[in-house]
Amino acid sequence: MLDIKVIREQPAYVKEQLARFQVDAAIVDQVLGYDERRRTLLREVEDLKALRNSVSKEISTLKDADSRETKIREMRTVGDRISLLDKEVAQVEQEQQAAMLEIRNLPHPDVPDGADDTANPVIAQEGEERQLGFAAKPHWELVEALGIVNFEQGVKLAGSRFYVMRGLGARLQRATIQWLLDLHLGQGYEEVYTPFVVKEAALWAAGQLPKFRDNLYRDEESGLWLVPTAEVPITSLYADEILDASRLPIYHVAYTPCFRKEQLSAGRDVRGMKRGHQFDKVEMYMFTFPDQSYAALEKLRSDAEECCRLLGLPFRTKILCTGDIGFGAAKTYDIEVWAPGQGEWLEVSSCSNVEAFQARRANLRYRPEPGAKPEYLHTLNGSGLGLPRTIIAIMENYQQEDGSIVVPEVLRPYMGGCEVIK
């Protein structure tokens, strides 16, 4: 959520930045209208309360019973008016809050303008689009021939966009998750194991609601929601708290399955494991001082790139343009790995600084020093890494001409020493 002071004091700037996203900036005027109405009501309430206090003192000094009774009746009327105004203030505040929750974060100056993901510039690359020396197969052909993923059983159990991993395929998935967690622990993160369901408030805090309501799974009876990413529960770990500055920065890493209703266009990504309603992800998350958050973003990016480097996967890093950056992000790097079987780059990590956007929603603050006024901290999140695309890249890059798959060296200790899936 944006700072109301920024909207109030720099409305033209806010509108200008929102226009870069092709967003209707009329909502800024709507918020300002609520803000002015709220402040007008509060001034009237304060004036009436001051009058009531003054007259109450006067009543205590009146000796004439009729005069005293008249003043008391007048103050009852004033009290009724104050109660009515308090309700109006609460209603306007609720409407203003709802409007502010609809406004996306503003971009960092480094974010380029662009209509869609084709305008995301590549800022770094390690490794080339790998040529295997034979006709590379897409992962869905590899896994079916090896019997390590069964798409028909997934559909049988849960419908389209689900699959069942079996044998060494399931073990490769588990090994990759375990290796990623251990790697991030060595990079300075503390592991947390969070619930896979959350209360609705956690989704508002993380910025998933209201924008992505139609993509989320919810249990109507309990009101709990399945997590679309570990970012959601981690954001609210310290919600409504004031952290001591000595605790910052806080780096967390978590594994969760992720649940999203993928809205796919006809014919797009219909084969294989690339897009599903359920997938696994290891998530990195940071709580930092505001003046250190962009240095933290570079660490986040570096830590995610190191995952790809150690797996031996060709990768490249992009900075997202205004037409592709997420709702809550001020600046985002996407890291993509090359998948030769499909002949395309697959996003496996998205590292974002959302500044104080989530902290305001979660009422998450820190106290710079004893006795100081609490301030909102900055939060960052990044995939480290997202599966199954990482698994897809491993399978397609490490495939051999006979259809077997070499296990990356860093994963072999987690695979019981297995070197080749065949």
C-alpha positions, 0 to 999 in steps of 0.5 A, a space after each residue: 500500500 502506498 503512503 497516503 502522504 505521498 498521494 496527498 502531497 505528490 498526486 501528480 507524481 503518483 498519477 504520472 507513475 501509474 500512467 506508466 503501467 497503463 493504469 487509470 489514475 482516477 483512483 488517486 482522485 478518489 482516494 484524495 476525495 475520501 481523504 478530504 472528506 475524512 479530514 473535514 469530518 474529523 475537524 468537525 468532530 474535534 470542534 464539537 468535542 472541544 465545545 462539549 468539554 468547554 460547556 461541561 466545565 461551564 455546567 459545573 459552575 452554573 447555579 441556576 437549575 433551568 440554565 444547567 438543564 438547558 445546557 445539558 440538553 444541548 450537549 446531548 444533541 452535540 453528543 449525538 452529532 459526535 456519535 453520528 460523525 464518528 460513524 461517518 469517519 469510520 465509513 469514509 476510512 473504510 472506503 479510503 482504505 479499500 481504494 488504496 488497496 487497489 493502487 499498485 506500487 510505484 516503480 523504482 527509477 531503474 524500471 524501464 517502460 514497456 508494454 509486455 515481457 518482450 520489453 524486458 532487457 537482459 542485463 546478464 547471462 552465463 552460458 549459451 543456449 546449449 546445443 546437445 549434438 543430437 535432437 533434444 527432446 522436450 521433458 514430457 517425452 523424456 519423463 514418459 519414456 523413463 516412467 518418472 512422471 505420469 500425466 494420465 494419473 494426475 488427470 485421473 486424480 485431480 483433473 487437467 494441469 496435474 501430474 504424478 511424479 514417480 520413482 527417481 522423478 519424485 526423488 529428483 524433485 525432493 532432492 532439488 528442494 532439499 539441496 536448495 534449502 541447504 544452499 540458502 542456509 549457507 547463504 545466511 537464511 533461516 529456514 521456516 516451515 509455515 502452514 500451507 493455508 492462511 487466513 484472508 488477512 495474510 493475502 491482503 498483507 502480501 498484496 495477493 488480494 484483491 487483484 488475484 482473487 480469481 486465481 486463488 483456492 479457498 475453503 469456504 467453510 473455514 475461510 482459509 486459503 491455500 498459499 499461492 507462494 510462501 511469500 504470503 505466510 512469511 509476510 505476516 510472520 511479524 504482522 502488527 509487530 514493532 521489531 527492534 532494530 537489532 533484529 534486522 535484517 531478517 532473512 528467511 527461506 521456506 519450502 511450500 507447495 503453491 496452489 494457483 488457478 492457472 488461467 491459460 489461453 487455448 493451446 499455450 503450454 498445454 503439454 508437460 509440467 511447465 504450468 500447473 495448479 500445484 507446484 513446489 517452490 523454495 522461497 527466499 524472503 527478507 525484512 530490511 532497513 529501508 536504506 539497505 533494501 536495494 543492496 539486499 535485492 542484489 544479494 537476493 538476485 545473486 543468491 538465486 543466480 548461484 542456484 542456477 550456476 551450481 546446477 550447471 544451467 545456462 541462465 540469464 537475468 532480466 529487469 522487468 519493465 512496467 508492462 510485466 512487473 508485479 502489482 506490489 513490486 518496485 523493482 524485479 529481476 527475473 532469472 531464466 534458464 535455458 531448456 533445449 528440449 523446448 527451445 526456450 528460456 524458462 523463468 525459475 526465479 523472480 526477485 523483487 523489492 516491494 519496499 514498504 508496500 507490504 509492510 504498510 498492509 501488514 502493519 509491520 514496523 521497526 523502532 530505529 532506536 529506543 524511544 524513536 517513532 516506529 517506521 515501516 521496514 522494507 520487504 523483499 522476496 525471491 524464488 530460490 528456485 521455483 519448480 517444476 521449471 528448474 526440474 524441466 531445465 535439469 532434465 532437458 539440459 542433462 539428457 543424453 542421446 539414449 534418453 537417460 538423464 544425468 543427475 547434476 553433481 550437486 544433487 547426487 548426495 541427495 539422490 543416494 549417489 544416483 548419477 544417471 536416471 535411466 
